[in-house]
Amino acid sequence: MPISKKVRDLVVPLSDYAVTNVDSTLSDAAMALMKVYCQIETGKCTEAGHRNILILNKSGELVGILDFKSILKILIPEITGGFATKLEAMGVSIAFAQADAPELDESRISFRARVLKNAECRVGDIMRPLRGRIDADADLLDALKMICNTRITVLPVFENKKLIGVLRDSDVFLSVVDILREDYVLD
């Protein structure tokens, strides 16, 4: 049985999603994302929350996305980054030691202080550019192909060139599993 749903059947409305602008700080973006990820009124965070924040330019157009992993790579680059990032962090430490300026060595400040300092960066400088977009009336199968081919977890959905929300890979997964559930026989 082919997937006959349209993207609009599964779209998460823009009003339910975390959105910020290119000039926001990473700290502000992280707080906005936490607000929709967690159930603020109960103080409980769940796996069901949104894991991305959409980034808009000054004209209100979608220009990028940030996810948990991208945020952590900026906040704690020497831990979550690749080998080159770790060497760069060590190189800064060595440079300050050679200059006999240990008080300027960022690797010596506390973990908390480093996270707070790194969170001051501008979202527009660190966001991932868009790697796909889809029309609300497109077939869900086309969206699934785009999600898989571009290796993304969230796909911006447009209607008449206006951003109306996103399609998450988790929603597509659940839609496909519903097909299996229809024929699943309980033993």
C-alpha positions in Angstrom: 0.0 0.0 0.0 1.7 3.3 -1.1 1.8 6.3 1.1 -1.0 8.5 -0.2 -0.8 11.3 2.3 0.3 14.8 1.4 2.9 16.8 3.3 0.2 19.1 4.7 -1.3 16.1 6.5 1.7 15.9 8.8 3.1 19.4 8.8 3.9 20.9 12.2 2.6 24.5 12.1 5.1 27.3 12.3 3.3 28.6 15.3 4.2 25.4 17.2 7.9 25.5 16.3 10.9 27.4 17.7 11.9 30.3 15.6 14.5 33.0 16.0 16.4 35.4 13.8 20.0 35.6 12.5 21.0 38.3 14.9 19.9 36.4 18.1 22.6 34.9 20.4 23.0 31.2 20.6 21.9 31.5 24.3 18.6 33.1 23.2 18.1 30.4 20.5 18.8 27.6 22.9 16.2 29.0 25.4 13.6 29.3 22.7 14.3 25.7 21.6 14.1 24.5 25.2 10.7 26.2 25.6 9.2 24.1 22.8 11.2 20.9 23.6 10.2 20.9 27.2 6.8 21.1 28.8 7.6 24.3 30.6 4.5 24.2 32.8 5.5 20.8 34.2 9.2 21.2 34.1 9.6 17.9 32.2 11.6 17.5 29.0 10.7 14.6 26.7 11.9 13.0 23.6 8.8 14.2 21.8 9.8 17.8 21.7 11.1 19.6 18.7 14.9 19.3 18.2 15.5 22.1 15.8 15.1 25.9 15.7 14.3 27.7 12.5 16.4 30.8 11.7 14.9 33.8 9.8 16.6 36.7 8.2 15.7 40.3 8.7 13.0 40.0 6.1 11.4 37.1 7.9 12.6 34.5 5.3 13.8 31.1 6.4 17.6 30.9 5.9 18.8 28.2 8.2 18.4 25.7 10.9 20.1 24.8 14.2 19.7 21.4 15.9 20.9 20.0 19.3 24.1 18.7 17.8 25.0 21.9 16.1 24.4 23.9 19.3 26.5 21.5 21.4 29.4 21.7 18.9 29.5 25.5 19.4 29.0 25.5 23.1 31.6 22.8 23.7 33.8 22.6 20.5 36.8 20.7 21.9 34.5 17.9 23.3 32.1 17.5 20.4 34.2 18.7 17.5 36.5 16.7 15.3 40.2 16.2 15.7 41.0 19.5 14.0 38.8 21.4 16.5 40.5 19.7 19.4 43.9 20.6 18.1 42.8 24.2 17.5 41.6 24.4 21.1 44.9 22.9 22.3 46.8 25.3 20.0 45.2 28.3 21.6 46.3 26.9 25.0 49.9 26.4 23.8 50.0 29.9 22.3 49.0 31.5 25.5 51.5 29.4 27.5 54.3 30.4 25.1 53.3 34.1 25.4 53.4 33.7 29.2 49.7 34.8 29.4 48.0 32.0 31.2 45.2 34.3 32.5 44.0 34.7 28.9 43.9 31.0 28.2 40.3 30.0 27.7 41.0 26.3 28.4 41.6 27.3 32.0 38.2 28.8 32.7 35.5 26.7 34.2 33.2 24.6 32.0 30.2 26.8 32.9 32.1 30.0 32.1 33.2 28.6 28.7 29.6 27.5 27.8 28.3 31.0 28.7 31.0 32.7 26.7 30.5 30.5 23.6 26.7 31.1 23.9 27.3 34.8 23.1 27.9 34.0 19.4 25.4 35.2 16.7 23.0 32.5 15.4 23.5 33.7 11.8 27.2 32.9 12.0 26.7 29.3 13.0 23.4 28.1 11.5 23.3 25.3 8.9 22.0 26.5 5.6 18.8 25.0 4.3 19.3 21.7 2.4 15.7 21.3 1.2 12.2 22.6 1.2 8.9 21.2 0.0 5.4 22.3 -1.0 2.5 21.5 1.3 0.7 19.7 -1.5 3.6 17.4 -2.4 3.2 13.7 -1.8 4.6 12.4 1.4 6.7 9.9 -0.5 8.5 12.8 -2.2 9.2 14.4 1.2 10.6 11.1 2.4 12.9 10.8 -0.6 14.1 14.4 0.1 14.7 13.7 3.8 16.6 10.6 3.1 18.7 11.9 0.1 19.7 15.1 1.9 20.1 13.4 5.3 18.0 16.0 7.2 15.6 15.5 10.1 13.4 18.5 9.4 12.0 19.7 6.1 10.6 23.3 5.8 7.1 23.3 4.2 5.9 26.1 2.0 2.5 27.1 0.6 2.5 29.8 -2.1 6.1 30.6 -1.3 5.2 31.2 2.4 6.7 29.1 5.2 3.8 27.4 7.0 5.7 24.8 9.1 8.0 21.8 9.0 7.8 18.1 8.3 9.9 16.1 10.7 11.4 12.7 9.9 9.8 11.3 13.1 6.3 12.2 11.8 7.0 10.5 8.5 8.3 7.4 10.4 5.1 7.3 12.5 3.0 7.6 9.3 4.8 4.7 7.7 4.5 2.6 10.9 0.8 3.3 10.9 0.6 1.3 7.7 2.3 -1.6 9.4 0.1 -1.3 12.4 -3.0 -1.7 10.3 -1.9 -5.2 9.3 -0.1 -6.1 12.5 -1.7 -9.1 14.2 -1.3 -9.3 18.0 -0.3 -12.7 19.2 
